[in-house]
Amino acid sequence: MNSSEADSGRLLANRYRLDEVIGAGGMGRVWKGSDTLLDRPVAVKELTTPPNLPAHEVEVLRTRMLREARSAAQLSHPSIITVFDVAEEDGRPWIVMELVSGSSLGDVIREGGVLPVARVADIGEQMAAGLSEAHASGIVHRDIKPGNVLIDGRGRAVLTDFGIAHLDGSTHLTSTGLLIGSPSYLAPEIAHGHSATPASDVWSLGITLFQALEGTLPFDRPTPVATLTAIVTQELPAPVNAGPLAPLLRELCAKKPEDRPGIDAVRARLREIRDRAEAAAPAPVAPTLTTTVPTAEPRSEEAALAAAPPPAPEPAAPAPAAAPRGTERDRSRQRGLLVVAAALVVLVVAAGTTLYISMNRSGASGAGLVSQQESGAAAPPEEESEPPAGGDGGDGGGEPEEEPSESPEEQEEEEDPWAGGLAVHEDSSGFTVEYPDGWTLRREGHMVYFDNPDGGYLLVDQTDDPGPDAAQDWRDFEPIGSGNFPGYELVGIEEVEDDWTDAYITAADWEFTYDGRNGRMHAVNRGFHTEEKGYALFLVADNDHADINRELLDRISETFVPAA
């Protein structure tokens, strides 16, 4: 029973229509579909197998998929995917489930970066609630990880993929090449070859929360064997962003199963931490922007077609951006174009691929999407008044002689923040960008900030999963992302066409204003992408400096060189 993939428009069991693929994994695809009888959207999981897979291996996969449906169908909880039906066609099962309009937690982390403590505690509490329901029914999930947690548009966390779950009283599935979990999330006892227990799910929950907070996996190594060795022998690295969650993470990731708290106790702790973190948050909070461009390409096996909730707000110092003007602009433009041209030659020779640009992806975020919080902004510096006209040094009689005025070139050179020199940032991820010397560089996960000491900031983000059209990506995301900004007013979403955009496939600006803590703010989120990478340059300034903001962003864009 080696299966072939189905086509769009197919009707299963004379009832379920397959509309479009929204996810793909090792053993199947997930379709967005419609229940034509009840007129409601559904998700349909299709089993696909390699053409030369032995018959007994195919049967194992079929049994696993039926077990997934049976395991989830026994459970009824808001944080567990709801299974509606199983249709048998072509000698294989098709699982009909609720359609969760959202992204996986894995996509959220990859495209938007690390999440704040309150958000992670909230997601963790919901996951713990779902696991509590499963454990009470004798079901161990065995594959808890960010890719198996969906987050819908209202923030609901939903556990999915019970394909390798174990039910009390059922036989264990054993087969050559059949994975029984993702190595980076496996508990030490599983690495030792012991059976999974509810405590094993607790460990995997801890690793998932660690990744959401820190953006990395604590025991991830180049090979599965090295990863499992680290899980067994190494201590959990000290988290940097966990705050009040740090002690709980250490307990969840205790090496001995008996030293880990029960899932109900975990849920209570997470709820308490979430409530305290939310109560301590200042109100009103500054807006958070998720800038990773969504993509219509299939992602994880259970991923659905909607943007993820905003990731963690990051501190910044939004204020008026300085104005780049004068002849230095022309020199910088030439430098940027030369660098881009050189990069194009290298990329064409080395990879032989067509260059293309646009950004969570994002990650990602998403591409070109950034997570950013606008905090208290300093007032714009007042302009110096011109010196009064002076006399000739005599007794004040006679007509005063005017001081010779500066030439336009000299005035522009003095106002040009780039006149003090340029600094080049060569990022560890591969991109290069020039920025005004004296701006402060800092990194938050995969996001890179450049803070203007006089106020204002630039945020650079990237994703490995860019969308096909930057402008359309912004239009799709704008109705969701705009809700994060008080007093949001759209200026426009427009394609960007300039000399520097020749190096990319598409480029577009999402420009808007909103109410910041210290007045009206102006923001431009510029997304662009190559075939492999998507980027976003997010620039915020006082709304009185909108023209300066756009000009500065143009200057930075000209010098930007994507990763090879």
Rosetta blueprint (number, residue, H / E / L):
1 M L
2 N L
3 S L
4 S L
5 E L
6 A L
7 D L
8 S L
9 G L
10 R L
11 L E
12 L E
13 A L
14 N L
15 R L
16 Y E
17 R E
18 L E
19 D E
20 E E
21 V E
22 I E
23 G E
24 A E
25 G L
26 G L
27 M L
28 G E
29 R E
30 V E
31 W E
32 K E
33 G E
34 S E
35 D E
36 T L
37 L L
38 L L
39 D L
40 R E
41 P E
42 V E
43 A E
44 V E
45 K E
46 E E
47 L E
48 T L
49 T L
50 P L
51 P L
52 N L
53 L L
54 P L
55 A H
56 H H
57 E H
58 V H
59 E H
60 V H
61 L H
62 R H
63 T H
64 R H
65 M H
66 L H
67 R H
68 E H
69 A H
70 R H
71 S H
72 A H
73 A H
74 Q L
75 L L
76 S L
77 H L
78 P L
79 S L
80 I E
81 I L
82 T L
83 V E
84 F E
85 D E
86 V E
87 A E
88 E E
89 E E
90 D L
91 G L
92 R E
93 P E
94 W E
95 I E
96 V E
97 M E
98 E L
99 L L
100 V L
101 S L
102 G E
103 S E
104 S E
105 L H
106 G H
107 D H
108 V H
109 I H
110 R H
111 E H
112 G H
113 G L
114 V L
115 L L
116 P L
117 V H
118 A H
119 R H
120 V H
121 A H
122 D H
123 I H
124 G H
125 E H
126 Q H
127 M H
128 A H
129 A H
130 G H
131 L H
132 S H
133 E H
134 A H
135 H H
136 A H
137 S L
138 G L
139 I E
140 V E
141 H L
142 R L
143 D L
144 I L
145 K L
146 P H
147 G H
148 N H
149 V E
150 L E
151 I E
152 D E
153 G L
154 R L
155 G L
156 R L
157 A E
158 V E
159 L E
160 T L
161 D L
162 F L
163 G L
164 I L
165 A L
166 H E
167 L E
168 D L
169 G L
170 S L
171 T L
172 H L
173 L L
174 T L
175 S L
176 T L
177 G L
178 L L
179 L L
180 I L
181 G L
182 S L
183 P H
184 S H
185 Y H
186 L L
187 A L
188 P H
189 E H
190 I H
191 A H
192 H L
193 G L
194 H L
195 S L
196 A L
197 T L
198 P H
199 A H
200 S H
201 D H
202 V H
203 W H
204 S H
205 L H
206 G H
207 I H
208 T H
209 L H
210 F H
211 Q H
212 A H
213 L H
214 E H
215 G L
216 T L
217 L L
218 P L
219 F L
220 D L
221 R L
222 P L
223 T L
224 P H
225 V H
226 A H
227 T H
228 L H
229 T H
230 A H
231 I H
232 V H
233 T H
234 Q L
235 E L
236 L L
237 P L
238 A L
239 P L
240 V L
241 N L
242 A L
243 G H
244 P H
245 L H
246 A H
247 P H
248 L H
249 L H
250 R H
251 E H
252 L H
253 C L
254 A L
255 K L
256 K L
257 P H
258 E H
259 D H
260 R L
261 P L
262 G L
263 I H
264 D H
265 A H
266 V H
267 R H
268 A H
269 R H
270 L H
271 R H
272 E H
273 I H
274 R H
275 D H
276 R H
277 A H
278 E H
279 A H
280 A H
281 A L
282 P L
283 A L
284 P L
285 V L
286 A L
287 P L
288 T E
289 L E
290 T E
291 T L
292 T L
293 V L
294 P L
295 T L
296 A L
297 E L
298 P L
299 R E
300 S L
301 E L
302 E L
303 A L
304 A L
305 L L
306 A L
307 A L
308 A L
309 P L
310 P L
311 P L
312 A L
313 P L
314 E L
315 P L
316 A L
317 A L
318 P L
319 A L
320 P L
321 A L
322 A L
323 A L
324 P L
325 R L
326 G L
327 T H
328 E H
329 R H
330 D H
331 R H
332 S H
333 R H
334 Q H
335 R H
336 G H
337 L H
338 L H
339 V H
340 V H
341 A H
342 A H
343 A H
344 L H
345 V H
346 V H
347 L H
348 V H
349 V H
350 A H
351 A H
352 G L
353 T L
354 T L
355 L L
356 Y L
357 I L
358 S L
359 M L
360 N L
361 R L
362 S L
363 G L
364 A L
365 S L
366 G L
367 A L
368 G L
369 L L
370 V L
371 S E
372 Q E
373 Q E
374 E L
375 S L
376 G L
377 A L
378 A L
379 A L
380 P L
381 P L
382 E L
383 E L
384 E L
385 S L
386 E L
387 P L
388 P L
389 A L
390 G L
391 G L
392 D L
393 G L
394 G L
395 D L
396 G L
397 G L
398 G L
399 E L
400 P L
401 E L
402 E L
403 E L
404 P L
405 S L
406 E L
407 S L
408 P H
409 E H
410 E H
411 Q H
412 E H
413 E H
414 E H
415 E H
416 D L
417 P H
418 W H
419 A H
420 G H
421 G L
422 L E
423 A E
424 V E
425 H E
426 E E
427 D L
428 S L
429 S L
430 G L
431 F L
432 T E
433 V E
434 E E
435 Y E
436 P E
437 D L
438 G L
439 W L
440 T E
441 L E
442 R E
443 R E
444 E E
445 G L
446 H L
447 M E
448 V E
449 Y E
450 F E
451 D E
452 N L
453 P L
454 D L
455 G L
456 G L
457 Y E
458 L E
459 L E
460 V E
461 D E
462 Q E
463 T E
464 D L
465 D L
466 P L
467 G L
468 P L
469 D L
470 A H
471 A H
472 Q H
473 D H
474 W H
475 R H
476 D H
477 F H
478 E H
479 P H
480 I H
481 G H
482 S H
483 G H
484 N H
485 F L
486 P L
487 G L
488 Y L
489 E E
490 L E
491 V E
492 G E
493 I E
494 E E
495 E E
496 V L
497 E L
498 D L
499 D H
500 W H
501 T H
502 D H
503 A H
504 Y L
505 I L
506 T E
507 A E
508 A E
509 D E
510 W E
511 E E
512 F E
513 T E
514 Y E
515 D E
516 G E
517 R L
518 N L
519 G E
520 R E
521 M E
522 H E
523 A E
524 V E
525 N E
526 R E
527 G E
528 F E
529 H E
530 T L
531 E L
532 E L
533 K L
534 G E
535 Y E
536 A E
537 L E
538 F E
539 L E
540 V E
541 A E
542 D E
543 N H
544 D H
545 H H
546 A H
547 D H
548 I H
549 N H
550 R H
551 E H
552 L H
553 L H
554 D H
555 R H
556 I H
557 S H
558 E H
559 T H
560 F L
561 V E
562 P L
563 A L
564 A L
